[in-house]
Amino acid sequence: MRSADPRLAMLPGDETLGILLRIAATLAFAVMGVCIKALGPAVPLGQVVFFRSAFALIPLIAFLWWSGIFPSGLTTTRPLGHIFRCLMGAAAMFTSFATIRLLPLAEATMLSYLAPALMALMGWALLGERLGLRRLGGVAMGLAGGVVFGLPALSGNLPHGSLLGVALGVLTAVLTAGALIQVRRLTILGEGAGAIAFWFAVVSALAGAATLPLGWVQPDGLQLALLLGAGLAGGVAHILMTLSFRHAEAAALAPFEYLSVLWAVVLGVMIFAELPGWSFVMAAPLILGGAFVASPVGKKRKPRSSHNH
């Protein structure tokens, strides 16, 4: 089995720095969502996906080069595995951006946290992973939150397009969970994190570019700035997230991942005047709590050993 990228391994670093990097990553992801939301329906989804992926390559390649794994670390012995992961991830990007257009930013972000619960189920069904009482409880909480959140849309008590937005948000969580399961498979088979991230960005950019014949628009100055901002913010967010794992364990970082929802609420109110509804208030604790419990880092932390991991 080929070893993981040596410079992407966790270093015996400062846990506080790792937490700060993880918080910065959640804020960068939220900024990306704001850029996509601000673009609105005027720019086709495929064009948004292209810019988000293509311009994310700029900081990503710089980071991989700095880490000493570009281009040597991009080779792969599992091209079909990468293609399957990339196609699922690219599809999730399309549905995620569509969800952001149809729902308030906070609600679209919160729905994405159904993915850990679904991933626990897929890991049990596809990888034979253990599904104990803790994870079953997390799955139940997450699915219950999804039902609570979707009921107003099903009853017709939400604005036009909300039902489609909720459906696309759930579909995004399913596709994201499937993509993450494939990432886990590739990692087990020895594929490096740098290669996985790079080829995902490349394939997603190609998927977005494939929609060019369907009609793209000539962006004005503001739209171009938002498109570039979405790509750069997304790329920087991934880098910050990767760097955070160099300095702290996943269990220490996990609680701060959910700040994405807080940023989405704050930015949604400040920029788009979006006030979360009662369904969000009721569903968020269930979905976010279920995500934390169902994820592998939701269990009690083990003491860190003194050697490098």
Secondary structure, DSSP 4 states (H G I P E B T S, - for coil): -PPPPGGGSPPS--HHHHHHHHHHHHHHHHHHHHHHHHHGGGS-HHHHHHHHHHTTHHHHHHHHHHTT-TTGGG--S-HHHHHHHHHHHHHHHHHHHHHHHHS-HHHHHHHGGGHHHHHHHHHHHHS-----HHHHHHHHHHHHHHHHHHHHHHTT-S-TTHHHHHHHHHHHHHHHHHHHHHHHHHHHTT--HHHHHHHHHHHHHHHHHTTGGG------HHHHHHHHHHHHHHHHHHHHHHHHHHHS-HHHHHHHHTHHHHHHHHHHHHHH-----HHHHHHHHHHHHHHHHHSGGGSPPPPPPSS--
